[in-house]
Amino acid sequence: MDIEALALTAAKQILKSLHDLEKITPFPLSSCDAAARHSLQEQIQTHLSAIVALKTRINTCMTIGRIPVEILARIFFWIVVGTHDTRSSRGTRWITITHVCRHWRQVALNTPTLWTDICVEGTVEPAATFLKRSKGAQLHIHVEMSLIAPDIRLLHAVAAESHRAATLSLDLEQNRFNAMSSSFPSAFPHLRQLIVNISGDIPIQTISVLTPAFFSTGVDGRNTSTPALEYLKLTNLQISWANTSFPSTLRCIIFQVGGMVPTDHPSLVSYLDIVHALQGLPLLEVLHLRGVFRALSSPIALPPPVEKHVQLPRLRDMALYGDPTVSIHIMDHLVIPPDCRIAMRLDGNRVPEVATYPFYAAPLRAKLADPIIPVEGKGALQQVAIDQSSVSFFKRHESSIVYPHLLVDVIFGYRDRPESLPVFDLMDAVCHQLPICDVSTLVVTGWLPTNLVWEKILGAMPNIRVLRITGSLPRVVLSLLGTRERDTVGVLPQDRLPPFLMPKLERLELHKVPFRLGEETWDHSSFVERLCEVLSARSDAGSSPVELTITKCTSLWDCDISELQDVVAGTVDWDEEADYYDSDE
């Protein structure tokens, strides 16, 4: 029986009821007869309920209506997961499935895991409803209320239920976070991910300290409040490092303080407290500390010798941004795998004294000398990349993905010494103490100092076979290729020039180098002519590259390639991509 037939049958029964009612009524039915109207309404409702029940029975006869409740709930779960790719509609877009039919709605309402994504953003009503329907299930709490006035009662309600949280992500202004913190429970037994970002302009003196409830310890010294925590990221929020016990389950620690914070500010943390807190983390894979630790008391002060090493056997990514001496010393405390990627930003308000440079060399050497793939007769390093603010070291490894195993970004205090570049000051002081003798590839980017600065650096890398120059001016190319060893002891005859640096150079790669710069004449000779002279001189000395590769270089002419081909013993490979300079424009 189809729906139309059921509706017709119901209509006939209603008409029959009306007819029977007229028979027993001694007078015509009046529209003012309340009792009669009420009776009719009840009968209509009865028949409508019957129709709904029949429709429900029809749904159960369909294949989709016979799906077991457990499977249907699991399907709904994956629909919920699939809607999380759109952050603006997270937690609400999927609810339309509860409007399909009564059965689907009952299944959804009786499945608490569908309501565990507590998202407090523009409005608060969905979050309150989700909290109620999630019952006792683990929660994923996301609070982002930087631009709106929140319902403080809801924040307290969410905080009170955070003992059920597996994920707790908070993006709040400081006063709202402080208000919410008062309702946090004493333990978070299910918490695996904790992210707190204190937004807005925050004076360093007023940065809040995360409530001790997250890292409280038991009588055995172990963390009892967040025993399952794996991911921890705090921005503009401190913890009491000296009294903190991280759970051994942690895989990622990211602490960062934004803004221009003096590295010697008393609110920052002692490196000894940080080293102590990092003990007992065998699963830690990521460690980022940015603007967290305090500088030493004076620019020439050195930390005491390392007495305790912290084992981090699974660490693969480490970033230390802050005072240079303290950054180096923290790294020296840590025993890490040889393939761990290290990024260091030596950032301070004052230039370190020359006396501290030798201290930098030993910890850097220890990390760089540890090979990923031991090669007999070869050091661990294969490539060095250097520009005016950073130097990167690449180890020999089997992966096709190229990334630096140590990146040192040097930006401290060079304004006090405008005539120098800090990265070269550092490299000049420690290069002969670093294991870079077997480096075969050197990558140079941007503007660099004169050849006098390069003498010591290139002298420590005599086995360079590939020189890659990117985005540099012609004078940099000539400076690198034309630099000779300095005859400091006077052993060479007067008619013999010192040998060139990089005597084993085999391949020269020029990328995005401008061959002509406007009206610049290079003392009435072009860059190509001077380059040919340098290459010829290197050829006479037996140290000229046999291959030259030119890619995306500007203002390059076909005749330039012909001139270069005459002095290069091997091939000149040019991609023929160039923006030609027109002197008439």
Number of C-alpha atoms within 10 A of each C-alpha: 6 9 12 9 10 15 14 11 12 18 14 12 15 16 11 12 14 15 11 11 16 13 11 8 10 8 8 9 13 9 8 8 9 10 9 15 13 11 12 16 12 11 15 16 12 13 18 14 12 14 16 12 12 15 15 15 12 14 15 14 11 10 8 10 16 11 12 9 16 11 10 16 21 14 12 22 17 11 16 21 15 12 15 16 9 10 9 11 12 18 23 17 14 18 16 9 14 16 10 10 11 11 16 18 16 12 16 22 16 15 21 20 21 24 28 25 24 25 25 23 19 16 14 15 10 16 25 16 12 20 22 12 19 20 15 13 17 21 26 20 25 19 20 19 19 18 11 10 10 19 13 12 10 16 20 17 17 24 21 16 19 24 21 22 25 21 22 22 19 21 19 21 18 21 11 17 19 15 14 20 17 12 16 20 16 16 19 23 18 19 25 20 20 21 16 20 20 22 19 11 11 17 11 19 11 11 15 17 12 17 16 16 16 26 24 20 20 10 7 7 10 17 20 22 25 27 22 19 25 20 19 19 17 20 17 25 22 19 17 16 19 14 14 21 25 27 22 19 18 23 19 20 20 17 19 18 22 15 12 10 18 18 22 17 13 13 17 19 21 17 20 16 15 18 19 17 18 21 17 18 20 17 16 23 19 19 20 20 19 19 25 26 27 20 25 18 9 11 19 15 14 15 14 7 9 11 6 12 15 20 18 19 17 17 25 18 18 22 21 25 22 26 27 25 23 22 23 20 21 20 21 21 18 21 15 22 17 20 23 20 20 22 19 24 22 23 23 24 20 15 18 20 11 13 12 16 18 13 16 19 19 16 18 19 16 14 24 23 16 18 18 17 14 12 10 6 7 13 20 26 25 19 20 22 19 21 19 19 17 20 21 19 23 22 25 20 16 9 7 6 7 11 13 20 22 23 21 22 21 23 20 22 17 18 14 11 10 9 9 14 21 24 21 23 15 18 20 18 18 20 20 17 16 19 20 26 21 18 25 20 21 19 17 23 19 15 16 22 16 14 18 14 17 21 18 19 19 24 19 22 23 18 19 25 18 21 24 17 23 21 17 19 20 20 18 21 22 19 18 23 23 18 21 21 17 16 11 7 6 8 8 11 8 8 6 7 13 16 16 23 27 26 20 17 24 17 19 21 18 21 18 18 22 22 20 21 15 11 7 11 11 14 7 7 10 16 23 19 14 16 20 20 16 19 23 19 17 21 16 10 14 14 19 25 26 17 18 20 15 21 17 19 22 20 17 22 16 9 10 15 16 11 14 20 17 13 21 18 16 14 15 19 14 17 10 15 14 17 13 14 16 8 8 4 4
